Amino acid sequence: MSSADTYTHGHHESVLASHGWRTAENSAGYLIPLLERGNDVLDVGCGPGTITVGLAERVNPGRVLGLDRSQDVLLKASELADARGMENIQFEQGDAYELPYSKGTFDVVHAHQVLQHLSDPVAALREMARVTRRGGIIAVRDADYAAMCWYPEFPGLDRWLEVYHQVTRAHGAQADAGRRLLAWAHQAGFEDVTPSAGVWCYSGEDDRLWWSRSWAERVTRSAFATHAVDEGFVTGDELDEMAEAWRAWGEHEDGWFSVTHGELLIRV
């Protein structure tokens, strides 16, 4: 992201806790089989680094760079890498539209849940290609909010999804990015493209309670809440009702929630 783009979620602790759940295994499984020892990897929009360190473990002694716009979240990522004893990883602040690296620097460029927040995802893909070596890989994965589904039904969750789309559209972003990844790759001029899909499913009691409580806090305390109110899409009372719906869903023994992602492997 650049300063011209708005990150809808922000970096409230509830958001970082959700990001911290992500690993290379549960979020980059489509890429893992293609990683090789010695690969140089760039992780664009690395957040707290939980996926990044997993990639670094697999390509060691290859070099891994995690890039993010937020200096605060990069400090958390560095702390995690130090705690894991990863010496082949560094974290830097930067802009997805103007990556601070020379042409053909990396074997793999990875971005998880990044393109959905950009006003110009095609430009970002082209910039990723610039810093990827010939024959290298760009790997992107993004959620598709309209494809999310849950049971039992709660009107408060329907309203949450409606407001989330309103906020992201106001920011020039695309919440339903997953289904558009292939189109964006074609617009960027790529030909060797392998699309796929992946799913997170929250249904066991522990996962269900964690996911619901995370979103209950996010809809009232994260940057999403601030944007939604300040931009006139919802009131504070309505956000409280959404949070209650999230908690009620999470406590339901039949609760089930799936998050569908689009995935793309681009050979440069």
C-alpha positions as CSV (number, residue, x, y, z in Angstrom):
1,M,0.0,0.0,0.0
2,S,1.0,3.6,-0.4
3,S,-0.1,6.7,1.6
4,A,-2.8,7.2,-1.1
5,D,-4.6,4.0,0.0
6,T,-6.6,3.4,3.2
7,Y,-6.1,0.3,5.1
8,T,-9.7,-0.4,6.2
9,H,-8.8,-2.6,9.2
10,G,-6.0,-0.6,10.7
11,H,-3.7,-2.1,13.3
12,H,-5.8,-2.4,16.4
13,E,-4.8,-5.3,18.7
14,S,-7.9,-7.3,17.6
15,V,-6.7,-7.0,14.0
16,L,-3.1,-8.0,14.7
17,A,-4.4,-11.0,16.8
18,S,-6.3,-12.2,13.7
19,H,-3.3,-11.6,11.5
20,G,-1.1,-13.4,14.0
21,W,-3.2,-16.6,13.5
22,R,-2.0,-16.8,9.9
23,T,0.8,-19.1,9.0
24,A,2.5,-20.3,5.9
25,E,0.6,-23.6,6.3
26,N,-2.9,-22.2,6.6
27,S,-2.4,-19.2,4.3
28,A,0.2,-20.0,1.7
29,G,-0.3,-23.7,1.1
30,Y,-0.6,-23.2,-2.6
31,L,2.9,-21.7,-2.8
32,I,4.8,-24.0,-0.4
33,P,5.4,-26.9,-2.8
34,L,7.2,-24.5,-5.2
35,L,9.6,-23.0,-2.6
36,E,13.2,-24.2,-2.8
37,R,16.2,-23.9,-0.4
38,G,18.1,-20.8,-1.4
39,N,15.2,-18.9,-2.9
40,D,15.2,-15.1,-2.3
41,V,11.7,-14.1,-1.2
42,L,9.8,-10.8,-0.8
43,D,6.7,-10.8,1.3
44,V,4.7,-7.7,0.4
45,G,2.3,-6.4,3.2
46,C,3.9,-8.9,5.7
47,G,2.1,-7.5,8.7
48,P,3.3,-9.1,12.0
49,G,5.4,-11.6,10.0
50,T,3.8,-14.9,11.0
51,I,3.6,-16.1,7.4
52,T,6.9,-14.5,6.5
53,V,8.9,-16.5,9.1
54,G,7.3,-19.7,7.8
55,L,8.5,-18.9,4.3
56,A,11.9,-18.1,5.7
57,E,12.1,-21.4,7.4
58,R,11.5,-23.2,4.1
59,V,13.9,-21.3,1.9
60,N,16.8,-21.0,4.4
61,P,19.6,-20.0,3.7
62,G,17.7,-17.9,1.0
63,R,17.1,-14.3,2.0
64,V,13.6,-13.2,2.9
65,L,12.4,-9.6,3.1
66,G,9.1,-8.6,4.7
67,L,7.7,-5.3,3.6
68,D,4.9,-3.3,5.2
69,R,3.7,0.3,5.3
70,S,3.4,0.3,9.1
71,Q,6.6,0.7,11.2
72,D,4.8,-0.4,14.3
73,V,3.7,-3.7,12.9
74,L,7.2,-4.3,11.5
75,L,8.6,-4.1,15.0
76,K,6.3,-6.9,16.0
77,A,7.5,-8.9,13.0
78,S,11.1,-8.4,13.9
79,E,10.5,-9.5,17.5
80,L,8.9,-12.7,16.2
81,A,11.8,-13.4,13.8
82,D,14.2,-12.9,16.7
83,A,12.2,-15.2,19.0
84,R,12.3,-17.9,16.3
85,G,16.0,-17.5,15.7
86,M,15.6,-16.6,12.0
87,E,18.8,-15.0,10.7
88,N,17.8,-15.0,7.0
89,I,14.9,-12.5,7.4
90,Q,14.7,-8.7,7.5
91,F,11.8,-6.3,7.7
92,E,11.6,-3.0,5.9
93,Q,9.1,-0.2,5.5
94,G,7.9,0.4,1.9
95,D,5.3,1.0,-0.7
96,A,3.7,-1.8,-2.8
97,Y,3.6,0.6,-5.8
98,E,7.3,1.5,-5.6
99,L,9.2,-1.4,-4.2
100,P,12.6,-0.2,-3.2
101,Y,14.5,-3.0,-5.0
102,S,16.3,-3.5,-8.3
103,K,14.8,-5.3,-11.3
104,G,14.9,-9.1,-10.9
105,T,16.0,-9.2,-7.2
106,F,13.7,-12.0,-6.0
107,D,12.9,-15.6,-6.9
108,V,9.4,-15.3,-5.2
109,V,7.2,-12.3,-4.5
110,H,4.3,-13.1,-2.1
111,A,1.4,-11.0,-1.1
112,H,-1.4,-12.2,1.2
113,Q,-4.6,-10.2,1.7
114,V,-2.9,-7.1,0.1
115,L,-4.5,-6.5,-3.4
116,Q,-8.0,-6.2,-1.9
117,H,-6.9,-3.0,-0.1
118,L,-5.3,-1.3,-3.1
119,S,-6.9,1.3,-5.4
120,D,-4.7,0.0,-8.3
121,P,-4.0,-3.7,-7.8
122,V,-2.9,-4.1,-11.5
123,A,-0.1,-1.5,-11.0
124,A,1.0,-3.4,-7.9
125,L,1.2,-6.7,-9.8
126,R,3.3,-5.1,-12.5
127,E,5.6,-3.7,-9.8
128,M,5.9,-7.1,-8.2
129,A,6.9,-8.5,-11.6
130,R,9.6,-5.9,-12.0
131,V,11.5,-7.1,-9.0
132,T,10.9,-10.8,-9.8
133,R,13.6,-12.8,-11.6
134,R,12.9,-14.3,-15.0
135,G,11.3,-17.6,-14.3
136,G,10.4,-16.6,-10.8
137,I,7.0,-16.6,-9.2
138,I,4.5,-14.1,-7.9
139,A,2.0,-15.6,-5.4
140,V,-1.1,-13.6,-4.3
141,R,-4.0,-14.6,-2.2
142,D,-7.0,-12.5,-1.3
143,A,-10.3,-13.1,0.5
144,D,-13.7,-12.7,-1.3
145,Y,-16.1,-11.1,1.2
146,A,-19.2,-11.7,-0.9
147,A,-18.4,-15.4,-1.0
148,M,-18.2,-15.7,2.8
149,C,-21.0,-17.6,4.3
150,W,-22.2,-18.7,7.7
151,Y,-24.8,-20.6,9.6
152,P,-27.1,-19.9,11.5
153,E,-28.3,-16.7,9.9
154,F,-28.0,-13.5,11.9
155,P,-29.3,-10.1,10.5
156,G,-26.4,-8.4,12.3
157,L,-23.9,-10.3,10.2
158,D,-25.7,-9.4,7.0
159,R,-25.5,-5.8,8.0
160,W,-21.8,-6.1,8.9
161,L,-21.1,-7.4,5.4
162,E,-23.1,-4.7,3.8
163,V,-21.3,-2.0,5.7
164,Y,-17.9,-3.6,5.1
165,H,-18.5,-3.4,1.3
166,Q,-19.7,0.3,1.6
167,V,-16.5,1.2,3.5
168,T,-14.1,-0.5,1.1
169,R,-15.8,0.9,-1.9
170,A,-15.5,4.4,-0.4
171,H,-11.8,3.8,-0.2
172,G,-11.5,2.7,-3.8
173,A,-10.7,-0.9,-2.7
174,Q,-12.3,-4.2,-3.7
175,A,-13.5,-6.4,-0.9
176,D,-14.4,-9.2,-3.4
177,A,-10.9,-9.4,-4.7
178,G,-10.6,-13.2,-4.6
179,R,-12.7,-13.7,-7.8
180,R,-10.9,-10.8,-9.6
181,L,-7.3,-11.9,-9.2
182,L,-7.2,-13.7,-12.5
183,A,-8.7,-10.7,-14.3
184,W,-6.2,-8.4,-12.7
185,A,-3.3,-10.6,-13.8
186,H,-4.6,-10.6,-17.4
187,Q,-4.9,-6.8,-17.3
188,A,-1.3,-6.6,-16.0
189,G,-0.2,-8.6,-19.1
190,F,0.6,-12.0,-17.5
191,E,0.1,-15.1,-19.5
192,D,1.5,-18.0,-17.4
193,V,-1.0,-17.9,-14.6
194,T,-2.4,-20.7,-12.4
195,P,-5.5,-19.8,-10.4
196,S,-6.9,-21.7,-7.5
197,A,-9.0,-21.2,-4.4
198,G,-8.5,-21.9,-0.7
199,V,-10.8,-21.8,2.3
200,W,-10.6,-21.0,6.0
201,C,-13.4,-22.7,8.0
202,Y,-14.3,-21.8,11.6
203,S,-16.7,-24.4,13.1
204,G,-15.0,-26.1,16.1
205,E,-15.8,-24.5,19.4
206,D,-12.4,-22.9,20.0
207,D,-12.1,-21.6,16.4
208,R,-15.7,-20.4,16.4
209,L,-15.4,-18.5,19.6
210,W,-12.0,-17.0,18.7
211,W,-13.2,-15.8,15.3
212,S,-16.5,-14.4,16.6
213,R,-14.9,-12.5,19.5
214,S,-12.2,-11.2,17.2
215,W,-14.7,-9.6,14.9
216,A,-17.0,-8.5,17.7
217,E,-14.0,-6.4,18.9
218,R,-13.0,-5.3,15.4
219,V,-16.5,-3.9,14.5
220,T,-16.5,-1.6,17.5
221,R,-12.8,-0.7,18.1
222,S,-10.7,-1.1,15.0
223,A,-10.2,1.4,12.2
224,F,-13.1,-0.2,10.3
225,A,-15.4,1.0,13.0
226,T,-14.1,4.5,12.9
227,H,-14.3,4.7,9.1
228,A,-17.8,3.2,9.1
229,V,-19.1,5.9,11.5
230,D,-17.2,8.9,10.3
231,E,-18.2,8.2,6.7
232,G,-21.8,7.9,7.6
233,F,-22.5,4.3,6.8
234,V,-23.5,3.2,10.3
235,T,-24.1,4.5,13.8
236,G,-22.2,3.4,17.0
237,D,-25.4,1.7,18.2
238,E,-25.5,-0.3,15.0
239,L,-21.9,-1.4,15.4
240,D,-22.8,-2.6,18.9
241,E,-25.6,-4.7,17.4
242,M,-23.2,-6.2,14.9
243,A,-20.8,-7.1,17.7
244,E,-23.6,-8.8,19.6
245,A,-24.6,-10.7,16.5
246,W,-21.0,-11.9,16.1
247,R,-20.9,-13.1,19.8
248,A,-24.3,-14.8,19.5
249,W,-23.1,-16.6,16.3
250,G,-19.9,-17.7,18.0
251,E,-21.8,-19.2,21.0
252,H,-24.2,-21.2,18.8
253,E,-23.3,-24.9,18.8
254,D,-24.1,-25.2,15.1
255,G,-22.1,-22.1,14.2
256,W,-20.1,-22.5,10.9
257,F,-18.3,-19.8,8.9
258,S,-16.2,-20.1,5.8
259,V,-13.8,-17.6,4.2
260,T,-13.2,-18.2,0.5
261,H,-9.9,-17.0,-1.1
262,G,-8.8,-16.6,-4.6
263,E,-5.1,-17.7,-5.2
264,L,-2.8,-17.0,-8.1
265,L,0.6,-18.3,-9.1
266,I,2.2,-16.1,-11.8
267,R,5.3,-17.3,-13.6
268,V,7.3,-14.3,-14.7
